[in-house]
Amino acid sequence: MTHRIEFNEEELKVKLNTETGRISWRELLPHFARGVVIRVAGELDLVEVAARFAADDKERVAAWLTRGEVVRASDEDARSWNQSQPEFWAVVAAPWVLVQVVRMQ
């Protein structure tokens, strides 16, 4: 039997914030290969976006998708990241790995 743990919105954000960390392109590559990397625009709060994904907030996520602020990482992203070897902030909102570029090498 599995039990699902429910969090209120603030608890969820705190939990996600503690699970956010830096990751290299090399570490991110296997997740990209699985098709689960989501690129989040730098002006958005990564933890807020992850919380909306985790809460299945279809309306908010759809708005970000429509504006291109949240997109599935593309092959073009991968080529660029392979060249520049950036560092990312990343957080998992299963099954997705949400990332923002921190700095380019």
GROMACS elastic network, one bead per residue, 0.5 to 0.9 nm:
[ bonds ]
;  ai    aj funct       b0    kb
    6    12     6  0.85329   500
    7    10     6  0.78038   500
    7    11     6  0.55363   500
    7    12     6  0.53676   500
    7    15     6  0.89278   500
    8    11     6  0.53305   500
    8    12     6  0.60652   500
    8    13     6  0.87235   500
    9    12     6  0.51228   500
    9    13     6  0.63086   500
    9    14     6  0.87515   500
    9    51     6  0.76066   500
    9    55     6  0.83927   500
   10    13     6  0.51194   500
   10    14     6  0.62158   500
   10    15     6  0.85786   500
   11    14     6  0.51057   500
   11    15     6  0.60863   500
   11    16     6  0.85563   500
   12    15     6  0.50855   500
   12    16     6  0.60920   500
   12    17     6  0.84566   500
   12    51     6  0.65258   500
   12    54     6  0.84583   500
   12    55     6  0.88253   500
   13    16     6  0.50841   500
   13    17     6  0.59142   500
   13    18     6  0.86058   500
   13    47     6  0.63025   500
   13    48     6  0.68998   500
   13    50     6  0.82422   500
   13    51     6  0.60393   500
   14    17     6  0.50625   500
   14    18     6  0.63456   500
   14    19     6  0.87818   500
   14    47     6  0.86374   500
   15    18     6  0.53519   500
   15    19     6  0.65230   500
   16    19     6  0.50009   500
   16    20     6  0.63056   500
   16    47     6  0.62387   500
   16    48     6  0.88817   500
   16    50     6  0.73378   500
   16    51     6  0.72419   500
   16    91     6  0.69900   500
   16    92     6  0.79035   500
   16    93     6  0.81784   500
   17    20     6  0.52355   500
   17    21     6  0.85806   500
   17    46     6  0.88531   500
   17    47     6  0.59919   500
   17    91     6  0.80507   500
   18    21     6  0.81365   500
   19    90     6  0.84987   500
   19    91     6  0.61802   500
   19    92     6  0.76406   500
   20    46     6  0.87113   500
   20    47     6  0.77693   500
   20    89     6  0.67445   500
   20    90     6  0.55844   500
   20    92     6  0.77992   500
   21    88     6  0.80558   500
   21    89     6  0.54682   500
   21    90     6  0.55269   500
   21    91     6  0.67246   500
   22    87     6  0.66656   500
   22    88     6  0.54097   500
   22    90     6  0.60887   500
   22    91     6  0.88821   500
   22   102     6  0.82100   500
   23    26     6  0.81917   500
   23    27     6  0.61868   500
   23    28     6  0.66917   500
   23    86     6  0.88909   500
   23    87     6  0.58514   500
   23    88     6  0.52196   500
   23    89     6  0.63337   500
   23    90     6  0.65258   500
   23    99     6  0.88901   500
   24    27     6  0.52102   500
   24    28     6  0.62184   500
   24    29     6  0.86313   500
   24    85     6  0.72637   500
   24    86     6  0.64906   500
   24    88     6  0.61833   500
   24    89     6  0.89201   500
   25    29     6  0.59007   500
   25    78     6  0.87071   500
   25    81     6  0.66467   500
   25    82     6  0.71431   500
   25    85     6  0.58197   500
   25    86     6  0.61508   500
   25    87     6  0.64498   500
   25    88     6  0.74750   500
   26    29     6  0.53318   500
   26    30     6  0.80071   500
   26    82     6  0.83695   500
   26    85     6  0.78782   500
   27    30     6  0.69245   500
   27    31     6  0.81475   500
   28    31     6  0.54832   500
   28    32     6  0.63559   500
   28    33     6  0.88459   500
   28    37     6  0.80968   500
   28    88     6  0.87025   500
   28    90     6  0.89463   500
   28    97     6  0.86805   500
   29    33     6  0.61559   500
   29    34     6  0.87462   500
   29    78     6  0.82230   500
   30    34     6  0.64580   500
   30    35     6  0.88797   500
   31    34     6  0.50848   500
   31    35     6  0.64895   500
   31    36     6  0.58262   500
   31    37     6  0.61660   500
   31    96     6  0.86830   500
   31    97     6  0.73068   500
   32    35     6  0.50078   500
   32    36     6  0.59125   500
   32    37     6  0.52654   500
   32    38     6  0.87794   500
   32    73     6  0.72952   500
   32    74     6  0.86748   500
   32    78     6  0.79369   500
   32    97     6  0.87271   500
   33    36     6  0.78115   500
   33    37     6  0.86336   500
   34    37     6  0.80923   500
   35    38     6  0.86699   500
   35    72     6  0.77982   500
   35    73     6  0.78321   500
   35    74     6  0.88947   500
   35    96     6  0.86443   500
   36    72     6  0.73824   500
   36    73     6  0.81012   500
   36    94     6  0.88967   500
   36    95     6  0.66927   500
   36    97     6  0.59313   500
   36    98     6  0.83427   500
   37    71     6  0.86751   500
   37    72     6  0.59727   500
   37    73     6  0.55876   500
   37    74     6  0.88414   500
   37    96     6  0.59933   500
   37    98     6  0.59063   500
   37    99     6  0.71397   500
   38    70     6  0.67174   500
   38    71     6  0.55580   500
   38    73     6  0.53854   500
   38    96     6  0.66838   500
   38    97     6  0.60245   500
   38    99     6  0.61697   500
   38   100     6  0.87603   500
   39    69     6  0.80158   500
   39    70     6  0.57430   500
   39    71     6  0.53331   500
   39    72     6  0.59236   500
   39    73     6  0.54807   500
   39    74     6  0.89046   500
   39    77     6  0.88844   500
   39    97     6  0.86409   500
   39    98     6  0.60419   500
   39    99     6  0.51984   500
   39   100     6  0.61030   500
   39   101     6  0.84205   500
   40    43     6  0.84227   500
   40    44     6  0.69188   500
   40    45     6  0.85297   500
   40    46     6  0.68885   500
   40    49     6  0.79047   500
   40    68     6  0.88998   500
   40    69     6  0.59862   500
   40    71     6  0.67596   500
   40    72     6  0.87849   500
   40    98     6  0.66040   500
   40    99     6  0.58274   500
   40   100     6  0.53948   500
   40   101     6  0.85236   500
   41    44     6  0.56925   500
   41    45     6  0.85926   500
   41    46     6  0.85117   500
   41    68     6  0.81610   500
   41    70     6  0.62572   500
   41    71     6  0.86389   500
   41    99     6  0.87337   500
   41   100     6  0.65960   500
   41   101     6  0.86210   500
   42    45     6  0.76509   500
   42    46     6  0.82057   500
   42    69     6  0.84733   500
   42   100     6  0.61449   500
   42   101     6  0.73935   500
   42   102     6  0.86124   500
   43    46     6  0.89367   500
   43    69     6  0.85193   500
   44    47     6  0.88127   500
   44    48     6  0.78339   500
   44    49     6  0.73585   500
   44    69     6  0.77482   500
   44    70     6  0.89401   500
   45    48     6  0.52572   500
   45    49     6  0.63033   500
   45    50     6  0.87001   500
   46    49     6  0.51731   500
   46    50     6  0.61628   500
   46    51     6  0.85753   500
   46    89     6  0.80621   500
   46    90     6  0.79524   500
   46    91     6  0.77989   500
   46    98     6  0.74263   500
   46    99     6  0.74353   500
   46   100     6  0.72955   500
   47    50     6  0.50177   500
   47    51     6  0.60395   500
   47    52     6  0.86234   500
   47    91     6  0.75874   500
   48    51     6  0.50132   500
   48    52     6  0.62645   500
   48    53     6  0.86937   500
   49    52     6  0.51363   500
   49    53     6  0.62937   500
   49    54     6  0.86326   500
   49    60     6  0.88258   500
   49    61     6  0.77524   500
   49    70     6  0.85271   500
   49    98     6  0.82597   500
   50    53     6  0.50280   500
   50    54     6  0.60510   500
   50    55     6  0.84872   500
   50    91     6  0.71261   500
   50    92     6  0.73559   500
   50    93     6  0.56291   500
   50    96     6  0.88246   500
   50    97     6  0.87935   500
   50    98     6  0.68870   500
   51    54     6  0.50096   500
   51    55     6  0.60002   500
   51    56     6  0.84651   500
   51    57     6  0.86179   500
   51    93     6  0.75079   500
   52    55     6  0.50608   500
   52    56     6  0.60754   500
   52    57     6  0.51495   500
   52    58     6  0.80381   500
   52    60     6  0.71100   500
   52    61     6  0.68500   500
   53    56     6  0.50362   500
   53    57     6  0.61847   500
   53    58     6  0.78598   500
   53    60     6  0.88904   500
   53    61     6  0.69313   500
   53    93     6  0.63467   500
   53    94     6  0.85565   500
   53    96     6  0.84574   500
   54    57     6  0.77693   500
   54    93     6  0.54538   500
   54    94     6  0.73248   500
   55    58     6  0.86772   500
   56    59     6  0.87901   500
   56    61     6  0.82351   500
   57    60     6  0.56960   500
   57    61     6  0.61915   500
   57    62     6  0.84783   500
   58    61     6  0.51938   500
   58    62     6  0.57886   500
   58    63     6  0.85112   500
   59    62     6  0.51804   500
   59    63     6  0.63081   500
   59    64     6  0.88843   500
   60    63     6  0.51718   500
   60    64     6  0.64760   500
   60    65     6  0.87092   500
   61    64     6  0.51885   500
   61    65     6  0.61529   500
   61    66     6  0.85996   500
   61    70     6  0.77230   500
   62    66     6  0.60207   500
   62    67     6  0.86014   500
   62    70     6  0.88852   500
   63    66     6  0.50968   500
   63    67     6  0.62894   500
   63    68     6  0.85927   500
   63    69     6  0.86204   500
   63    70     6  0.89463   500
   64    67     6  0.51845   500
   64    68     6  0.60840   500
   64    69     6  0.50713   500
   64    70     6  0.53854   500
   64    71     6  0.82420   500
   65    69     6  0.60536   500
   65    70     6  0.50889   500
   65    71     6  0.60323   500
   66    69     6  0.77369   500
   66    70     6  0.83374   500
   67    70     6  0.77839   500
   68    71     6  0.61369   500
   70    98     6  0.89592   500
   71    74     6  0.82969   500
   73    76     6  0.80748   500
   73    77     6  0.59618   500
   73    78     6  0.73410   500
   74    77     6  0.50387   500
   74    78     6  0.63957   500
   74    79     6  0.87569   500
   75    79     6  0.62295   500
   75    80     6  0.86227   500
   76    79     6  0.51232   500
   76    80     6  0.62214   500
   76    81     6  0.85427   500
   77    80     6  0.51155   500
   77    81     6  0.59855   500
   77    82     6  0.83974   500
   78    81     6  0.50380   500
   78    82     6  0.58734   500
   78    83     6  0.85407   500
   79    82     6  0.50762   500
   79    83     6  0.63489   500
   79    84     6  0.87421   500
   80    83     6  0.52161   500
   80    84     6  0.61522   500
   80    85     6  0.81678   500
   81    84     6  0.50521   500
   81    85     6  0.52104   500
   81    86     6  0.60692   500
   81   104     6  0.84577   500
   82    85     6  0.54200   500
   82    86     6  0.81927   500
   83    86     6  0.86570   500
   84   104     6  0.58083   500
   84   105     6  0.58136   500
   85   103     6  0.89319   500
   85   104     6  0.63718   500
   85   105     6  0.58367   500
   86   101     6  0.64655   500
   86   102     6  0.70830   500
   86   103     6  0.55371   500
   86   105     6  0.56450   500
   87   100     6  0.85506   500
   87   101     6  0.59918   500
   87   102     6  0.54159   500
   87   103     6  0.54940   500
   87   104     6  0.64923   500
   87   105     6  0.77780   500
   88    99     6  0.59872   500
   88   100     6  0.53446   500
   88   103     6  0.72059   500
   89    98     6  0.82036   500
   89    99     6  0.55044   500
   89   100     6  0.52899   500
   89   101     6  0.64559   500
   89   102     6  0.61999   500
   90    97     6  0.66323   500
   90    98     6  0.55146   500
   90   100     6  0.66821   500
   90   101     6  0.88650   500
   91    96     6  0.84660   500
   91    97     6  0.58139   500
   91    98     6  0.54417   500
   91    99     6  0.67604   500
   92    95     6  0.72229   500
   92    96     6  0.58193   500
   92    98     6  0.61665   500
   92    99     6  0.88873   500
   93    96     6  0.51868   500
   93    97     6  0.62295   500
   93    98     6  0.71840   500
   94    97     6  0.70642   500
  101   104     6  0.74862   500
